[in-house]
Amino acid sequence: MQNQKIKKLTRMAILIAVSIVLVYLIHFPIFPQVAFLEYDPADVSILMAGFAYGPLSGILVTIIASVIQGLTVSAQSGIYGIIMHVLATSALVGISSIYYKKHKTKQGALISMGLGCVAMVIVMIIANLIVTPYFMGVTVDAVIGLMPFIILFNMIKAILNSVITFIIYKHISPLLHN
């Protein structure tokens, strides 16, 4: 039993490392008007952790990966970036993996990630209205003016990372379980 826990923790650590490497290698703005909103595929390995080991493990991987990314490859965004990444990815991974835990089929995966995408967009609307003015020193009205970009960005990021996860998870899943 102890050996299984060590294997699980090791695999979770590998998924964290993959997430950090993905941010380092692949990140780019989607909209020139809001260049600070950068797409990266880091959530793919975090979604895999949630699917393989459950929502709490997925959220734990999210927190650890976010802190490490925020202190290294994404250091320019500081604590603000860490907070926003934890909130966004926890919503996506938490909701997706809760549903997937009970419906481990392709259809279940699609529905779970659809629900996760919606959750991420909603959480990030609220988070941007509350957290962004505090950390960025802007008014809520300024954030509301950017809200179409924020919503579209979070939709694109969540959907892209979900589609990539959907395509590769079943191929990677045996490595995470055996």
Secondary structure as GFF3:
##gff-version 3
##sequence-region A 1 178
A	DSSP	alpha_helix	2	25	.	.	.	ID=ss1
A	DSSP	beta_strand	28	29	.	.	.	ID=ss2
A	DSSP	three_ten_helix	32	34	.	.	.	ID=ss3
A	DSSP	beta_strand	38	39	.	.	.	ID=ss4
A	DSSP	alpha_helix	43	53	.	.	.	ID=ss5
A	DSSP	alpha_helix	55	71	.	.	.	ID=ss6
A	DSSP	three_ten_helix	75	77	.	.	.	ID=ss7
A	DSSP	alpha_helix	78	102	.	.	.	ID=ss8
A	DSSP	alpha_helix	106	136	.	.	.	ID=ss9
A	DSSP	alpha_helix	140	177	.	.	.	ID=ss10
###
